Amino acid sequence: MIRAVKPIYGYGWTDGFKHIPEPAPFKIKAEELADGTITGHIVSVSDPDLNEAVIEASPRHASRDFHYNCSIRYQDGRVITGYCLIS
């Protein structure tokens, strides 16, 4: 399924060493697991480096309110983390 992702600032995005700007909104081809985790690939984005990156998003709240902790792994192995709104 194709889903829209809007990264939100929250406490900021990081690459594990420093804060980085949150990515622009993008779309993912993903599946939702029974525990609410969403996994898939980025398929539509304005930043070509993110194209085909792997995303894993876990629900931030028990109520599953569309807010997720997001981890994005680039093709070159870099990983960034932050918060996302996934509809």
C-alpha positions in Angstrom: 0.0 0.0 0.0 1.2 3.6 -0.7 1.1 5.9 2.3 2.0 9.6 2.7 4.7 10.5 5.3 5.2 13.9 6.8 8.3 14.1 8.9 7.8 16.4 11.9 10.4 18.3 13.9 9.4 17.0 17.4 12.7 16.9 19.2 14.6 17.0 16.0 16.0 14.6 13.5 19.4 13.0 14.0 22.0 10.9 12.2 23.2 9.6 15.6 25.8 12.3 15.9 24.1 15.6 15.3 20.8 17.2 14.6 19.8 17.4 11.0 16.8 19.1 9.2 13.8 16.8 8.9 13.3 15.5 5.3 10.6 16.9 3.0 7.3 14.9 2.9 7.4 11.7 0.8 5.4 8.6 -0.1 6.2 5.0 0.9 5.2 1.6 -0.4 4.8 -0.2 2.9 3.0 -2.8 4.9 1.7 -2.5 8.4 2.5 -5.4 10.8 0.1 -6.6 13.6 1.9 -4.6 16.2 1.4 -1.4 14.2 4.9 -1.1 12.9 5.1 0.1 9.3 8.0 -1.1 7.1 8.7 -0.4 3.4 10.6 1.7 0.9 10.4 5.4 0.0 9.0 5.7 -3.5 8.2 9.3 -4.1 10.4 12.1 -2.7 11.9 15.4 -3.7 15.4 14.3 -2.3 16.9 11.7 -4.8 19.1 10.4 -2.0 16.0 9.1 -0.2 14.6 7.3 -3.2 14.3 3.6 -2.4 15.6 4.2 1.2 14.1 1.7 3.7 11.8 3.1 6.4 10.7 1.5 9.6 8.1 3.3 11.8 6.8 2.3 15.1 3.7 3.8 16.8 4.6 6.5 19.3 1.4 6.1 21.3 -0.8 3.1 22.2 -3.8 4.8 20.6 -2.1 4.5 17.2 -2.8 8.2 16.3 -0.7 8.3 13.1 2.4 9.6 15.0 5.5 7.3 14.6 9.1 7.0 15.6 10.8 6.7 12.2 14.1 5.3 11.1 15.3 5.8 7.5 18.2 3.8 6.1 19.7 5.2 2.9 21.1 3.0 0.1 24.6 3.9 1.3 23.9 2.6 4.8 23.4 6.0 6.6 20.6 6.0 9.1 18.5 9.0 10.3 15.8 9.0 12.9 13.0 11.3 14.0 9.2 11.6 14.2 6.7 11.2 11.3 3.0 11.6 10.7 1.9 8.7 8.5 -1.6 8.7 6.9 
